[in-house]
Each structure stands twice: as C-alpha cells, then as structure tokens.
Amino acid sequence: MENLNLGVNMAGLSFKNPIIAASGTFGFGLGYEDYLDLNILGGISVKGLTLEARKGNPPPRIAETPSGILNSVGLENPGIEYFLDRTALPLRQFDTVIIANINGNTSDEYCHMAEKLQDAPIDMVELNLSCPNVKEGGIAFGTDPKTVYSITKAVKRHTSQPLIVKLTPNVTDISQIALAAQQGGADVISLVNTFLGMAIDARTRRPILNNITGGLSGPAIKPLALRMVWQVSQLVEIPIIGMGGIMTGEDVVEFLLAGATAVSVGTANLVSPTAMIDILDGLKNYMTANKITNVNELIGGLITEGGNKL
C-alpha cells in the first residue's frame, strides 16, 4: 500500500514517524551514521546528560538475562557543556526531532541544565526522573507524586522547549505519578524506564554486576510496560511515548493500541544497529496488510471483549 501516513504530533511538534531512539542506547546518534540514515527516524533522544562529566559505574555493568539485559552504566557521559559545544549542532543537520535527556541530583541541577539548553539547537527536553535524589537520602525523584509535580513545575519555568517527563516503573501506582507530571506542566510522558533487578553467578556465588543491582530492559519487560502505558493513557490527557522491549513493528502497534502516540526503541539498538529501520519496515508492513493508511488510527485503538474501543 502506497501513501502511508506515518506522521504523529506531540506538543505541537511533527514527527515523520513514531519511532524514536531511546536515550542511553544510541549514544548521541552520530556514531550510527555508517549503519542507517538518521533522517529516517522520527526522533533521537540523546545519551543522558548530567551537569558535569561522569565516568559511570565500574565494570562489569552490563549483564545478559533471559529475554533482556541488566545495566548499571551509571549515566556515563561527557557532560552538558560537551554536548552543547561538540554535539548539538552536528546533530541538527539531520531532519529528525532532537531530544536532550537530562539527569540531576537536585532540583536546582535539573533547572540549571534546562536553562542551558534553552537556546540550544534541540527540539525537546526529556526530564529523566529515575535518578537518586541526594538531598532526600537517595530516594529516586520519580517515586513520589509531590516531588514529581514540584520538579516538573520548576523545570518547566526554565525551559523554552516542550518538556517530556520520563518516569520510573519502580513505583506502586504509575498513574498517579504520571498525573502529577501532567499537573506540573509536562507536555509529554515517556514510560517506562528500566525495572530494578539483579543477576547472580551461581558458580562464584557473587553478583554479576559490580553495582549488584541494575536496570532490566528488553522483551522481558514488554508486558509490564504495556500495562503501564495503558493505565496511564486512561488518566492523562497529554501524549505518551511508550517503551520497553520493542523489537518488531508489531510491538510498536501494541504500544500504540495501548495508548502511546510514539515509541522509543532501546535494547534492540544493542542487538542490531539497524534495528529501528527494521522495526519501521515492520510497522509499514503491518499497516499495509491491515489496510491502515494512517498510523494515528492505531493510537488508543485497543478493543475490549465486547468489541468496543477502550
């Protein structure tokens, strides 16, 4: 089928398709130029940035698990100044939405980074609320609705770009956390980040990761991620970027049906550098086979047992 409409809109921005490179699994995108045309992607969320450069956690910090991987990279990155000086402008040459992912230890750090990005050649800011809150004794920012509301509201005052709030799934009620982000001024919600897990080597009786625990991603978490996307879509009125174990075009369809407007592809990029192109082709094939000309027809299109859309 020709003339497929793959475009979606979030926070007033047009994405040529709903496929976004997830932060942390695609670097700054530039290293993938030899493998795929970055202009084909709907968007790129760059490697998570911190105020200062970070070396990350000591190895081993990646462990393969059944249908997934654990990582405890620890936000290794060259810092926001390096991104602004060396990476942001070269990325701008590509016809795709550029998203800067920021991570902080305090609310002030998040606000400071958002302020630095105001005049940068990027399209959106992704506020990663899965990092330790040093002032609160190591509790993750994203686990408390009041904290999510306050930090979202604070950062919103310091950014000129649409604000995505990326949520941790390691909470009791993801819907209330997402609602707090919306009330704080988020333009888009992205979920889910990795689930806290661990791996043990039975032969040595030691943890495989140097950090002991890490974030679980990959196909193993897809059912949990789908459930959370669907739950949040029932409550919030802003767009959702869904993620968690997306490996095929049909996986994308499932997230759209659950209520996502777009998706982020993460672990699949570590399996194959051309994964997102294959996934996009799979989405096109699904639409052609099912005589769907506009991808927006799929968003929120989950059908109940009675044959009605939810």
C-alpha positions in Angstrom: 0.0 0.0 0.0 1.4 3.4 -1.0 1.0 6.8 0.6 1.1 5.5 4.2 0.8 8.4 6.7 3.2 7.6 9.5 3.4 11.1 11.0 2.4 11.8 14.5 2.2 15.1 16.5 3.3 15.7 20.1 3.4 19.0 21.9 3.0 20.8 18.6 5.9 19.1 17.0 5.6 16.9 13.9 7.4 13.5 13.9 7.7 11.9 10.5 7.0 8.5 12.2 6.6 7.3 15.7 10.0 5.6 16.1 12.4 7.4 18.5 15.9 6.2 19.5 15.7 5.8 23.3 18.2 7.7 25.5 21.2 5.7 26.5 21.2 3.1 23.8 22.0 5.2 20.8 24.7 7.5 22.1 24.5 10.9 20.5 23.3 9.3 17.3 26.3 10.4 15.3 28.2 7.1 15.6 25.3 5.3 13.8 25.7 7.2 10.5 27.5 4.4 8.8 24.7 1.9 9.6 21.5 3.9 8.9 20.2 7.2 7.6 19.3 9.2 10.7 16.9 11.3 8.6 14.6 8.3 8.5 14.0 8.3 12.3 11.1 10.1 13.9 13.4 11.3 16.7 16.6 10.8 18.7 16.7 11.1 22.5 20.4 11.6 23.1 22.5 9.9 25.8 21.5 11.1 29.3 23.3 14.3 30.2 24.5 15.5 33.6 25.8 18.9 34.7 29.3 17.6 35.0 31.0 14.7 33.1 30.6 11.3 34.7 32.7 8.2 34.4 29.8 5.9 35.4 30.0 2.8 37.4 32.9 0.4 37.3 32.6 -2.8 35.2 31.1 -5.3 34.8 28.0 -3.1 34.3 26.1 -5.0 31.6 24.7 -8.5 32.0 22.6 -10.5 29.6 19.5 -12.1 31.1 16.7 -14.3 29.7 14.9 -12.1 27.1 16.7 -8.9 28.3 19.7 -7.2 29.7 20.6 -5.6 33.1 22.7 -2.4 33.0 24.3 -0.3 35.7 26.2 2.0 33.4 25.7 4.9 35.9 25.0 7.7 33.4 28.5 7.8 31.9 28.6 10.9 29.7 30.8 13.9 28.9 28.6 16.5 30.5 26.2 19.0 29.2 28.8 21.6 28.1 30.5 19.0 25.8 27.1 18.3 24.3 26.4 22.0 23.7 29.9 22.6 22.3 30.6 19.5 20.2 27.4 17.5 19.5 24.2 19.6 19.4 25.0 21.5 16.2 26.2 18.4 14.2 23.0 16.6 15.1 20.9 19.5 13.9 21.9 18.7 10.3 19.5 15.7 10.4 15.8 16.0 9.6 14.6 14.4 12.8 13.4 15.6 16.2 16.3 16.0 18.6 15.6 15.4 22.3 18.1 16.2 25.1 17.7 13.9 28.1 18.8 15.5 31.4 19.6 13.9 34.7 20.3 15.6 38.0 21.0 15.0 41.7 18.9 18.0 42.8 16.1 20.1 41.5 18.5 23.0 41.0 20.7 20.9 38.8 17.8 19.9 36.6 16.7 23.6 36.3 20.2 24.7 35.6 20.6 22.2 32.7 17.2 23.1 31.3 18.2 26.7 31.3 21.5 25.9 29.5 19.5 24.1 26.8 17.0 27.0 26.1 19.0 28.4 23.2 20.4 25.0 22.0 19.5 23.6 18.6 17.3 20.9 20.0 13.5 20.4 19.8 12.6 18.9 23.2 13.9 18.3 26.7 13.4 14.9 28.4 13.5 15.1 32.2 14.7 11.8 33.5 13.2 11.3 36.9 14.8 8.0 37.7 17.9 9.3 39.3 18.9 9.4 43.0 17.8 12.4 44.9 20.8 13.1 47.1 19.1 15.7 49.3 16.4 13.1 50.2 18.7 10.3 51.1 18.9 8.5 47.8 15.2 8.2 47.1 14.5 8.4 43.3 12.9 11.6 42.3 10.2 9.8 40.3 8.7 7.7 43.1 6.7 10.4 44.9 3.9 12.3 43.2 4.5 15.5 45.1 8.2 15.5 44.2 7.4 14.8 40.5 4.9 17.7 40.5 7.3 20.2 42.1 10.4 19.3 40.0 8.4 19.3 36.7 6.9 22.6 37.6 10.3 24.1 38.4 12.0 22.8 35.3 9.1 24.0 33.1 9.8 27.5 34.2 13.4 27.2 32.9 12.9 25.7 29.5 11.6 27.1 26.2 11.2 23.7 24.6 8.4 21.2 25.1 9.1 19.1 28.2 8.9 15.3 28.3 8.9 13.7 31.7 10.4 10.2 31.8 9.1 8.0 34.6 10.5 5.1 36.6 8.3 2.0 36.7 9.6 1.1 40.2 6.5 2.6 41.9 3.3 1.4 43.4 0.9 3.5 41.2 2.4 4.8 37.9 -0.9 6.5 37.0 -0.7 8.9 39.9 3.0 9.7 39.2 2.1 10.5 35.6 -0.8 12.6 36.6 1.5 14.6 38.9 3.8 15.2 36.0 1.0 16.4 33.8 -0.3 18.8 36.6 3.3 20.1 36.9 3.3 21.1 33.3 4.7 18.2 31.4 3.9 18.3 27.7 4.6 14.6 27.1 5.1 11.5 29.4 7.6 8.8 28.5 7.5 5.4 30.1 8.8 3.0 31.2 12.4 3.2 32.2 14.1 0.1 33.4 12.9 -2.2 36.2 15.3 -2.7 39.1 16.8 -6.2 39.0 19.9 -8.3 39.7 21.8 -11.3 38.4 23.9 -13.8 40.4 26.6 -16.2 39.2 25.7 -19.4 41.0 29.3 -20.8 40.4 31.0 -17.9 42.1 28.1 -17.0 44.4 28.7 -13.4 43.5 26.5 -10.7 41.8 27.3 -10.4 38.1 27.1 -6.6 38.1 29.7 -4.7 40.1 26.9 -2.4 41.3 25.0 -5.5 42.4 21.6 -4.3 41.0 20.8 -2.7 37.7 18.0 -1.8 35.3 16.3 -4.6 33.4 15.2 -3.8 29.8 14.4 -5.8 26.7 11.5 -8.1 25.7 11.2 -9.5 29.2 9.6 -6.2 30.4 7.2 -5.6 27.5 4.0 -6.9 29.2 4.7 -4.8 32.2 5.4 -1.7 30.1 2.3 -2.2 28.0 0.2 -2.4 31.1 1.7 0.8 32.5 1.2 2.7 29.2 -2.4 1.6 29.1 -3.0 2.5 32.7 -1.5 6.0 32.3 -3.4 6.6 29.0 -6.7 6.2 30.9 -5.8 9.1 33.1 -3.6 11.7 31.5 -4.6 13.9 28.6 -1.1 14.5 27.2 0.8 12.3 24.7 2.7 9.2 25.8 5.9 7.8 24.5 5.9 4.1 25.2 9.0 1.9 25.6 10.0 -1.4 27.0 11.1 -4.4 24.9 10.2 -3.1 21.4 11.9 -5.4 18.9 9.4 -5.6 16.0 6.9 -3.5 14.1 4.0 -5.4 15.8 5.5 -4.4 19.2 5.1 -0.8 18.1 1.5 -1.5 17.1 0.8 -2.9 20.5 2.1 0.2 22.3 0.1 2.4 20.0 -3.1 0.4 20.7 -2.4 0.7 24.4 -2.4 4.5 24.1 1.1 5.6 23.2 1.5 8.2 20.4 5.1 7.3 19.8 7.6 4.7 21.0 11.3 4.7 22.0 13.5 1.8 20.9 16.3 0.9 23.3 17.7 -2.5 23.8 17.0 -3.5 20.2 19.7 -1.0 19.1 22.3 -3.0 21.1 21.3 -6.1 19.2 21.5 -4.6 15.8 22.5 -1.1 14.7 19.8 -1.1 12.0 17.0 -2.3 14.4 14.9 0.8 14.1 14.8 0.6 10.4 13.7 -3.0 10.5 11.1 -2.0 13.1 9.8 0.8 11.0 9.6 -1.5 8.0 7.6 -4.0 10.2 5.2 -1.2 11.1 4.7 -0.3 7.4 4.1 -4.0 6.6 1.5 -4.3 9.3 -0.3 -1.2 8.2 -0.3 -2.4 4.6 -1.5 -5.9 5.5 -4.3 -4.5 7.6 -5.3 -1.7 5.1 -4.5 1.1 7.6 -3.3 4.2 5.8 -2.8 6.5 8.8 -0.8 5.4 11.8 -2.9 7.6 14.1 -5.8 5.2 13.6 -4.0 2.8 15.9 -3.4 5.2 18.8 -5.6 4.2 21.7 -7.4 1.6 19.5 -7.4 -1.3 21.9 -10.7 -3.2 21.6 -12.5 -4.8 24.5 -14.2 -8.2 24.6 -17.4 -6.5 23.7 -15.9 -5.1 20.5 -15.7 -1.5 21.7 -12.6 0.7 21.9 -11.5 1.4 25.5 
